Amino acid sequence: MIQSKKILFGILLTLCCAALHAQIPLESNIIIRGKSFSENDSATKLFVKQIHISGAKKTKLYIILREIQFKKGDSLLAGNLHEELLQARRQIYNTTLFNEVLVEATIENDRDISIEIIIKERWYLYPVPLFQLVDRNFNVWAKTYKYNFDRVNYGLKFTHNNFSGRKDQLNINLLNGYSRNFSFSYTAPYSNSALSEGFTIGGGMTQNREIAYKTSKNNTQLFYPVDSLSKAQSTFVRSSWYINAGYIMRKGLFVKHVFSASYAHLKVSDSVVKKYNPSYFNSPDNSKGILDLMYSFQYSNVDNVMYALNGTSAFVALIKRGLGFSGGINMTALEAGVNKYYPLGKHWYSGFQLNGKIKIPFAQAYINRRGLGYGDSYLRGLEYYVIDGVATALLRSSLKKKIISFSIPFNLFPKVINKIPVTIFAKTYADLGYAYLPKSLQGDLNNRLLYTGGFGIDILTLYDVNLRLEYSFNQYGQNGLFFHAQSGF
């Protein structure tokens, strides 16, 4: 009871602090030279005489210009000049194509302004070895399986994040080990002359020696084969292949529409559907063809898409699985989310992340019941659990402070990287969650309000790598240190 009161107090404290916000601080990567204007002259119009870009070797210049909300010949109000340049800089950086973006503006007389954009491109090509855990996260692998290196995949990842200089991305994965995975994808966000439409295609195949066939009453996954690791290593119990394609529309700066279709064929061992979980596919067949149609609306206006401290992002997604509306794997799902980030001043920041999802009908096949605890949709402090659900809600709130920022000289590849930036944030956080399942299917954590809290540090470095060390508590008196990592490549 005392533990629960502490967590609830932490939630209230974090939510109250996050409700405050302050003016956006000025950024050092915006430089304005020349005549200054007083408040009385803030309505003065400055005409953009030229926009010059330097440092682009691979990236097409029109891809960079496309992210700027003004063009040559447009007029900018003197009072809004800094904010306009700041917005342009953010949009260019958020392409994730550049390590550094500097915007310099020179006011040449009372009415003309010249703008220089200096960029430093990232390294786009990564033919790198892959080491991938088969478990849901590092914490499950470490605690449940004691760092068992038999439960890993290894192979080669080939990624080009700017294949033709138009921000098009090519990915090829070749993985072997505990699972096999061979996949490719190509995304061209700007395939027309107006740079407003694009497409994506992909495909691949996977073979697994182990699959989760059910979620237990105490909200842990049960795996098939159920006896020994040695048997699991000898046979693939799940195989699948898939193809997908999508159409992307982004006419402005902040809004994107994505229409996609995919087809997957899954096959599992007979025992999964006939003995251990007849509702795995909601049918007695051990193989299934799955058609998914999806539309998503995405909005993003933040200072950094990989680690936002200021701004708003949101999405709405509608998913139709199968050609029917009930029975088998048929599902209609609606998911929506909004993220709000506030700078509080003096290097303090707060943020909310709210997400909700509903799937109909409620009598869903097991493979359609994923709720909380999968991917990035989890409560911090409940990493060891999965909470299936046909309706879920998740609220995350954080309060953080930047405590140090520095750079480490790096001269191994001076033309590409000459320093490694490091920024460290200290933070406290609190999460709320709920996952609904019909009574006959629910586990101990279903159909009740869940709340967790904790504190930790975030370490940001080159290429938007984010390392998170978090000491979390949950309402059941459990606590522990958790590690998470996110990479921008």
N, C-alpha and C positions, 0 to 999 in steps of 0.2 A: 504493500500500500504506500509506504514511504517512497519507494522507487517510482511508482506511478505519479505521485504528486510532484516529484522532482522533474520528471519528463514533461508533465503538463505545464509546470511553471516555465520550463525552458521554451516550450512551444509558444506560450503567451508572450514571453519576453522577446523572442525572435520575431514573432509576427508584429509586435508593436514597433520594434526598431525598424523593421523593413518597411513599415507604412510611411516613414519619414523620407523625404528626398530633398536634394539641394541642387543648385545650379551646376550645369555641366562645367567641369574645370577646363581651362585652356590647355591645348596640347602643344608640345614643343616641336612637333614636326610640321607646324604651320608657321611660315615666315612671311611677314608683310613689310615691304620696304616702300619708301617714298612718303608722299604727303599723308598726314594724319587728318582725320575729320572729327569735329566736335559733335556733340549730341544734336546741335542745331542743324548740322549738315548731314545727318544720318539718312535723309531722303535723297541725297545726291546720287545720281545714276552714274555708274562707272561702266564703260563699254569694253568688253573683252576684245582686245586687239589681236591677241594670238594665244594659243595654247601649245607649248612645246614640251615634248616628252623625250627624256634621255634615259639610257640604261636598258632599253628593251632590245634584246638580242634574238630571242625566240618568239616572244609574244607579238602578235600583230597590233599595230598602233590603234586600229579602229576598235579592237576589243577593249582597250583601256579607255578610249574616248567614249565608248558606249556607256560606261559606268558614271560618267560625269553628267550632272543634271543641267549643265549649261554648255553652250558651244560658242565658237568664235562669232562675234557680232552681237551676242546677247548683252543685256545690261544687268548689272547687279547693284543693289542698293548699298551705299557705303556702310550703313548701320548693320547690314546683314553679311558683310563681306567675310568675316572670320567664320561664321557659321556655315556659309556656302562652301568655303574652301575645306572646312573640317568634314562636311558631309561628302564632298568629292573624294577626299583622302580615304575616308572610311569605306566607301563603296569600292574603290580600287583595291584597297588592302583585303577586303572581304571576298575578292575573287580567289583568294588563297594561292595566288600565283607568285607573290612577291614577299621577300623577307622584310624589306624596308620600303616605305613610300614617304617622300618628302615633297611638300607643296610650297613653292615660293612664288609670291605675287609682288609685282613691282608696279606701283602707281606712277605713271610717267608724267601725267599732268592732271588737270582737274577732271578729266573725263575718260582717260584711257588706262587700261590695266593689262599687263602682260603676265601670263602664268606659266611657270616652269614646273614640271612634274618630274622628279628624279626618283627612279625605282631601282631596286636591286632584285633581280630575279632569283627564284628558288632553283634548287636542283630538281629537275622534273622526272628524270629517268631512274628507276629503282629496280634493277635486277638483283634482288637480295634473297638470302635464305630465309625460310619461314620456320618458326617454332610456335605451334599453336596448341593450346589446351583444348581438350574435348569437353571439359566440364563447363558449367554455366559461367563461372568466374574463378579468379585466382584463389579466393578464399575457400571455396568448396574443394578445389583440387588440393590445397594445402592441408585443410583440417580433416576432410573425409577420407582422402586417398593418400595422405602423408607424402606429398610430393612425388607420387609414383610416376616415373618417366616412361612407363609402358603406356600411360594414358595421354600421350601427346601425338600430334601430327607434325611432320617435318616435310620440307620440300622447298620449292622455289616460287617466289612471287615476282612477277614482272609487271611494273606499273609505270605508265607514262602519263603524267598529269597535265601535259600541254602538247599533245601529239603533233598537231599541225600548227600550233601557235594560236589556236582559236579557243583555248580552254577546253579542248576535247580530251577525254580521259580514256585510256586503254588499260584494262586489267586482265592478266592471265595468271591463274593460280594452279599449281601442280603440287598436290599434297599426298603423302603416303603416311603410313604408320598405323595408329589405332583406327583411324578412318581413312578413306580415300576420297579425294575431292579434286576434280578437274573442272575448271570453269573459266569463262571469259566474259567480258562485258566491254561495250564501247558506248560512250555517251558524248554526243556532239550538241551542246546546248544552243549553238548558233549556227544553223545550217542554211539559213536564207539570207538574202542580201540586206534585209532590214534588221538583222540580228535580233529577231523577236521570236523565232521558232527553232526547235531542235528535236532530237530524237535520241532514243537509247535502245540498244539491243543486247541480248546476252543469252547464255545457255551454259549447261554443265551437267555433271553427274556426280553422285555421292554414294558411297558404300559405308555402312556402319557395322561395327562388331558388337555394338551395344545400343539399345534405345530405351527411353523411358516409356513404359507401357501404361503407367497409372500413377496417380498421386495418392499418397497414403493419408490416413486420417490425421496424422500429425504433420501434414503438409511437407513431406519430403518425397522425392521422386523414387519410384520403384523401377528397377531396370531389368531388362531381359537380354541375355540369359541371366537366370536368377541364382545359379550355383557358384561358378568359379571363373576367375579371370582367364585361366588357361583355356577353358572352352570358348570364351568370348573371343580369344585371339585367333581361333582356328576357323571361324565361320562368320560371314557377313549376314546379319539378321535383318538388315534393312537396305534397300537399294532404291535409288530414285534418279530420274533425269528431268530436266526442265528446259524450257525456252521462254523468253519474254521479249516484249517490245513496248516502247512507250513514245508518246508525243508530248513535247514540252512547249509551253507558250509563256513567254515573259516579255511583255510589251513595255513595261515601265521599269522602275528600279527595285521596287519593294515586293511586288506581287508576282507569283508564279503559279501556273496551272499545269498539272501533270495528269495525263490520261494513259493508262497502261493496261496490258493484258498479258497473262502468263498461263502456261499449261505445264503441269507437272504430273509425272506418273510415279506413284509410290508402291512399293511392294515390301511386305514384312513377313516374317516367319509365321506359319500357320498357327503356332501355339499362342501368339500374341492375341489374335482375334477370337480364337476358338476356345482357349483355356483361361488366359489371364485377364483379358479385358474385351468382352464382346462389343463394347461401345467405342472401341478405338476408332473405327471408321463408321460406327452405327450400322454395320452390315456384316454378314458372315464372310464376305470376301476378304482375302488377304492382300489384294492389290486394288488400286483406285486411281483413276485419272481425275485430276483436279484442275478446273478452269477458274481463274481469278480475273475479275474485272475491277479496276480501281480508278477513282478520280480523287485528286487531292488539290486543295487550295492552300498555298503557303504564303505567309507574309513575314518579312524579315527586315527590320530597321534597327540594327544594333551596331555597337562600336567594333565588335570582334565576333564573327560567327562561330569561332572555335572556343572562345571564353569571354562571354559577354559580361560587361560591367554596367552598361547603360543602353537603354532602348527597349524595344518590344519585338517579340516574334510570336507567331501563332500559326495554327494549321487546322484544317478540317479535312477528313478523309472518309470517303464512302467506298465500301468494299462489297462486292457480290461474288460469292463462291458457289460454284455449281449452277446448273441451269434451272433447278427447281427452287422452291421456297421452304420446304420442310423435308425431314428425313435424310438419312445418309450424311454426307458432308455439306449439304446445302446450308448456306449462312448468308445473312445480310448484316453488315457491321457498320456502325458509325462511330468515328473517333474524332475527338477535338482536343486541342490544347492551347494554352497561352502562357508565355513566359514574360515576366516584367523584371527589369533590372534598374536599380536606382543608385547613382553616386550620392553619397551623403556628405561629402567634403572631408578634407584632411585624410584622404586615402581610406576612408570607410565606404563600404558598399553593401547593398542588400538586394535580395531578389526573391521572387516567387516563381514557381513552376506548377501549373495546374493542368491535369490531364484527365479525361474521362472517356469511357468506351462502353458501348452496348452492342450485344449480338442477339439476333433473333433468328429462329425461335430459341427459347431458353434450353430446350432439349438438344444440346449440341454434342457432336462426336468429340471424343477426347482430344483429338488433334486440333480442335477449334476452341478449346477452353482456356488457352493460355491467358493468364491475368497478370498478377504482380509477381515479381521475382525473376522475370525473363528479360534478358537484354538490359536496357537502361531503365526499365520500368520496375523499380524496386524501392522499398523503404530502407534507408540507411540504418543498419542494425538488425535487419531481417534477411541478410544475404544468404543464409543457409536454408531458407525456406522458399517454396513456391506456393502461390495462392491462386489456384485456378479460378476463373470467373467468367460469367457471361455478361456481367456489368461491373465495371471497376471505376474507381476514382482515386487519384493520387495528388496530394499537395505537398510540395517541398518548399521550405523557406530557409534562407541562409543569411547570415550576417558575417561579413569578412573585412579584414583590414590588411592592406599591403604593408608588410613589415620591412622588406628589403628588396632592392633591385640592383643588379650588377651585371657585368659582362666579363667573360673569361677569354683572353686572347687565344686564337686558334689559327695557326699558320700552316697547317698541313695542306689545305686547299685554299690559298689566299684569294684566288679569283672567284671562288664560289662562297666560301665562308671564312671570314677573318676574325670572328668573335662569336662566342656562344652566350646569348643573353639568358639570365636567370632572374625570375621574379618569384617571391614567396609570399603567400597570403596565409594568415591565420584566420580560422573561421569557427563559428558555432552554427548549429543547424537543428531543425526540427521537421519531422515529416508526419503526415496523416494519410491513411489509406483505408480503402474499403473494397472488398471483392464479394460479389453476390453469386451464389450458386443455389439451385434447387436443393431442398433439404436432403434428398436421398444421395446427393453427390458431395455434399460439403465436407470440408475438413475443419480442424479446430480453429483455424484462423479466418474462416469464411463467415460472412454475414455479421461482422462486428467491426467496430471502429478500432483501427490499429494506429498506434502512435509510437514514435521513436525520436531520439535526439542524440546529440553528441557534439564533439569538437574535433578539429584536426588542422592539417595544413595542406595547401595546394602548391605544387612546385611547377611553374611554367618555364619552358625553355624553347630551344630552337624548333622550328617547324610545328609550333603549336602543340608540342608534347606536354601533356598535363599528367603529373603524378600526384595521386591523392592518398594521403595517410589519414584515416579517420578512426577515432575511438568512439564507438556508438553504444547506446543503451536502448532496450526496448521495454515495453510495458510488463513483460514477464520476468523482469529482473535479470535478464541476460545482458552481457556486455562483452566487448572485445575489440581488438584492433583489426581494421580491414584495410586492404590495399586495392586501389583501382588505378588503371592507366588508360589514357586516351592519346591517340596520335593523329597528327594532321596529314600523315602520308600512308 
